[in-house]
Amino acid sequence: MESFDLDQLRRLDRAHHLHPFTDHRAMHRGGTHVVRAARGSTLVGEDGRELLDGLAGLWCVNIGHGREEILDAVAAQMRAVAFYPSFFNTTTEPAIRLAARLAGLAPARLRHAIFSNSGSEANETALKLIRAYWKLRGRREKTKVLARTFGYHGVTLATASLTGLPTCSEPFDLPLPGFLHVPGPNHYGSGKSPAAYGAWCLEETERAIAREGAGTISAMFVEPVQGAGGVVVPPEGYLAELRELCRRHEILFVADEVITGFGRLGAWFASELWDLDPDLMTLAKGITSGYVPLGATMVSGEIAGALEAGGYLAHGFTYTGHPVACAAALATLDVMEREKLVERVRDDVGPRFLAALERLAGHPAVAEVRGVGLIGALELKRPARGPHAAAAPNSLGLAAHELAREEGVVVRGIRDLVALSPPLVVTHSELDRMFAALERALDRLWAH
Ligand SMILES: Cc1ncc(COP(=O)(O)O)c(C=O)c1O
């Protein structure tokens, strides 16, 4: 490799590289950050400084960075068969083994998986399978799809239409027709209690179903905890009622577990934790701990049966069931089971994380904290005086993110909040250092 020349890299980046979810002018004023190395929960930045990874990459590096087990599994699979497709009556061993392994872990009715390369593709695949399923069942009028405000389901035309965040839809003239949004249970700023707000969301959902006609609605997509929308933790009982509402109206319930799957909440899946019994479940991120791209769409036996009976299934990507990605996923699951990472979140680091979050609720810059398992958020207050008093609306999160980075921890800034989702292998001392760095950042945000 060429020697690390930051000035040159930043020049090349500026000249040739469009980044996802980035304000390029703002980024190039300071120069892009470049992560040079990563081990466990620690990153090494462009200046050689160590940073704690409070977001596990992008809510995904659950088993931590740099695990030799995954490298070995990937190398071995590349030596055996680096690529062969799963099209046309053929496949590879890791794809079969992973589908079977997921069937053993997933909620009871989900016994079939179709693979893809990302969370967006997993949701896009779910949308297409749902359309095909209702058509095969002779219910051609069931075409509309429900999703929720503050939901994030991806960036393709259809999945950005599911995503309930104006920043993701407005620039692209989305949503497409037939995608409907009902309120997500983000009570913050509403003046209502979480329970009252959740009850109102359910009423609004019921009203939307009545208005559109249940017979025209195919499915509802639900992130059990809305992640990119600001770590919206559902109020007690809300998801159970939402699930029941969908069941009553023959609306397929899709659990988007791209973030919540694979231990983040201290259970293999939120659907298991909260007994959601989804008809479909979409997965990505933690499935390979981010080492290589992989998505999966799991479907109930009824849906799989209808699709299989329907004849030729003309859906799938070249890399559907990529053997290297599936091998990485199998090795990731091995690590998770061997190190009991789900239990670790439930019994150990999860409670410690939530207690630390709760302690920050007393900080003057913090308006609210919320979290579950090993994911959480802090809503920030605007200081009355000082450099951040005049910050633009919805920019405190970004300001806090930058200060936290200077203090040694990477968190995600969203609107006026910061989100955290560290690797599941995070140690006690790393958690303590993450929160200490975050507290220093909040002190600076508040200083005047
Ligand atoms: C809940 C959820 N669904 C879907 C996606 C889209 O996944 P990808 O970015 O891999 O397309 C994300 C990504 O953050 C997500 O958080």
The ligand as a Gaussian input file, in Angstrom:
#p B3LYP/6-31G(d) Opt

LIG

0 1
 C      -33.823000      -0.261000      10.272000
 C      -33.079000      -0.128000       8.992000
 N      -33.594000      -0.666000       7.880000
 C      -32.962000      -0.591000       6.701000
 C      -31.769000       0.063000       6.584000
 C      -31.084000       0.155000       5.260000
 O      -29.950000      -0.631000       5.259000
 P      -28.763000      -0.382000       4.195000
 O      -28.152000       0.932000       4.550000
 O      -27.864000      -1.550000       4.434000
 O      -29.389000      -0.380000       2.849000
 C      -31.173000       0.624000       7.716000
 C      -29.873000       1.317000       7.630000
 O      -29.452000       2.026000       8.513000
 C      -31.850000       0.540000       8.949000
 O      -31.342000       1.105000      10.052000

